[in-house]
């Protein structure tokens, strides 16, 4: 009775689990960067609106993008 096939299957499962974990971590990181970038864009739009060089639509659009990015990150569990 050889346990080699069982051990090899266990190693394959571990490799698959590690790959999945890494992919999820990368996705969460990308979403967090998106939140930060969208937040920066929103702040910039607010500053431009305050100085009269951008309209309210730009502020609201960037705010919407920021909120959507935050929702996506939260939905991912980040």
C-alpha positions in Angstrom: 0.0 0.0 0.0 1.6 3.2 -1.1 0.6 6.6 0.2 2.4 8.5 -2.6 -0.7 9.3 -4.7 -2.4 10.6 -1.7 0.5 12.8 -0.7 0.9 14.1 -4.3 -2.8 15.0 -4.4 -2.5 16.8 -1.1 0.4 18.8 -2.5 -1.7 19.7 -5.6 -4.5 20.9 -3.3 -2.1 23.0 -1.3 -0.7 24.6 -4.4 -4.2 25.3 -5.7 -5.2 26.9 -2.4 -2.1 29.0 -2.3 -2.7 30.2 -5.8 -6.3 31.1 -5.0 -5.3 33.0 -1.8 -2.6 34.9 -3.7 -5.1 35.9 -6.4 -7.6 37.1 -3.8 -4.9 39.2 -2.1 -3.9 40.8 -5.3 -7.5 41.6 -6.2 -8.1 43.2 -2.8 -4.9 45.2 -3.2 -6.0 46.4 -6.7 -9.4 47.4 -5.3 -7.7 49.3 -2.4 -5.6 51.2 -4.9 -8.7 52.0 -6.9 -10.4 53.4 -3.8 -7.3 55.6 -3.1 -7.1 56.8 -6.6 -10.8 57.6 -6.8 -10.6 59.4 -3.5 -7.7 61.5 -4.8 -9.7 62.3 -8.0 -12.7 63.3 -5.9 -10.5 65.7 -3.8 -9.0 67.2 -6.9 -12.5 67.7 -8.4 -13.6 69.4 -5.2 -10.5 71.7 -5.2 -11.1 72.6 -8.9 -14.8 73.2 -8.2 -13.8 75.5 -5.3 -11.5 77.5 -7.5 -14.1 77.7 -10.3 -12.2 75.6 -12.8 -14.6 72.6 -12.7 -18.3 72.1 -12.6 -20.5 70.4 -10.0 -20.9 67.4 -12.4 -17.2 66.7 -12.2 -17.4 66.6 -8.4 -20.5 64.4 -8.4 -19.0 62.0 -11.0 -15.8 61.6 -9.1 -17.7 61.1 -5.8 -19.8 58.4 -7.5 -16.7 56.7 -8.7 -15.1 56.8 -5.2 -18.2 55.4 -3.5 -18.5 52.6 -6.1 -14.8 51.7 -5.6 -15.4 51.6 -1.8 -18.5 49.4 -2.3 -16.5 47.0 -4.5 -13.7 46.8 -1.9 -16.2 46.2 0.9 -18.0 43.5 -1.2 -14.7 41.8 -1.7 -14.2 41.7 2.1 -11.4 44.2 2.2 
